[in-house]
């Protein structure tokens, strides 16, 4: 599948936000480098544990997974899979959501 030109939401998540962390900046830089497509938004859920909070319940990402915003973009871009999910239950829910929103 050619993904050139797809509208992307770059998602950044970090469990423990401290003054010393550089992870959010690194995640944005890496995902931006892979997003050779229009970037619709960069959502940041900082100080949010994926083990405790599923993707749909996160303050920022959750808004982009619910209607009507889910039709404003074509791709979610994460630095690594563990930035998106930490459980197979959440992976199943995110995959099922993606299958429903495919146009």
C-alpha positions as CSV (number, residue, x, y, z in Angstrom):
1,X,0.0,0.0,0.0
2,X,1.4,3.4,-1.0
3,X,1.1,5.7,2.1
4,X,2.5,8.8,0.4
5,X,0.3,11.8,1.0
6,X,-1.8,10.2,3.8
7,X,-2.7,12.7,6.5
8,X,-1.0,11.7,9.7
9,X,-1.4,12.2,13.5
10,X,1.9,11.8,15.3
11,X,1.3,10.4,18.8
12,X,3.8,10.9,21.6
13,X,3.4,9.2,25.0
14,X,5.6,9.1,28.1
15,X,4.8,7.4,31.4
16,X,6.9,9.6,33.7
17,X,7.5,13.2,32.8
18,X,10.6,14.7,34.5
19,X,12.6,17.9,33.8
20,X,15.5,15.7,32.5
21,X,13.6,13.7,30.0
22,X,14.2,14.2,26.3
23,X,11.9,11.4,25.2
24,X,9.0,13.5,23.9
25,X,11.3,15.6,21.7
26,X,13.0,12.4,20.4
27,X,9.7,10.8,19.7
28,X,8.5,13.8,17.8
29,X,11.7,14.0,15.8
30,X,11.7,10.4,14.9
31,X,8.0,10.2,14.0
32,X,8.3,13.4,12.0
33,X,11.1,11.9,10.0
34,X,8.9,8.9,9.1
35,X,5.9,11.1,8.2
36,X,6.6,11.9,4.6
37,X,3.0,12.9,4.5
38,X,1.0,15.9,5.7
39,X,1.0,16.1,9.5
40,X,-2.5,17.0,10.8
41,X,-1.5,17.1,14.5
42,X,1.0,16.0,17.1
43,X,-0.8,14.7,20.2
44,X,1.1,14.4,23.5
45,X,0.0,12.3,26.4
46,X,2.8,13.0,28.9
47,X,2.8,11.4,32.3
48,X,0.3,8.8,31.1
49,X,1.0,5.1,31.6
50,X,-0.1,2.9,28.8
51,X,-0.4,0.1,31.3
52,X,-3.0,2.1,33.2
53,X,-4.7,4.1,30.5
54,X,-5.8,2.7,27.2
55,X,-5.5,4.6,24.0
56,X,-9.2,5.7,23.9
57,X,-9.0,7.1,27.4
58,X,-5.9,9.2,27.0
59,X,-6.5,13.0,27.2
60,X,-5.0,13.9,23.8
61,X,-5.0,10.7,21.7
62,X,-8.5,9.7,22.8
63,X,-9.9,12.9,21.2
64,X,-8.4,11.8,17.9
65,X,-9.8,8.3,18.1
66,X,-13.4,9.5,18.6
67,X,-15.7,10.9,16.0
68,X,-15.7,13.2,14.2
69,X,-11.9,13.8,14.3
70,X,-11.2,10.2,13.3
71,X,-12.1,11.2,9.7
72,X,-9.6,14.1,9.7
73,X,-6.6,11.9,9.2
74,X,-5.5,8.6,7.6
75,X,-2.6,7.3,9.7
76,X,-1.5,7.2,13.3
77,X,2.3,7.3,13.7
78,X,4.0,6.1,16.9
79,X,7.7,5.9,17.7
80,X,7.4,2.3,18.9
81,X,4.5,0.0,19.5
82,X,4.8,0.4,23.3
83,X,4.0,4.1,22.9
84,X,0.6,3.1,21.6
85,X,-0.3,0.1,23.7
86,X,1.0,-2.2,26.5
87,X,-1.7,-4.9,26.4
88,X,-3.1,-7.2,23.7
89,X,-6.6,-6.1,24.8
90,X,-5.7,-2.5,23.9
91,X,-4.0,-3.7,20.7
92,X,-7.2,-5.6,19.7
93,X,-9.4,-2.5,20.4
94,X,-7.1,-0.2,18.4
95,X,-7.0,-2.7,15.5
96,X,-10.7,-3.1,15.6
97,X,-11.2,0.6,15.6
98,X,-8.8,1.0,12.6
99,X,-10.8,-1.6,10.7
100,X,-14.0,0.2,11.3
101,X,-12.6,3.6,10.2
102,X,-11.1,2.4,6.9
103,X,-12.8,4.2,4.1
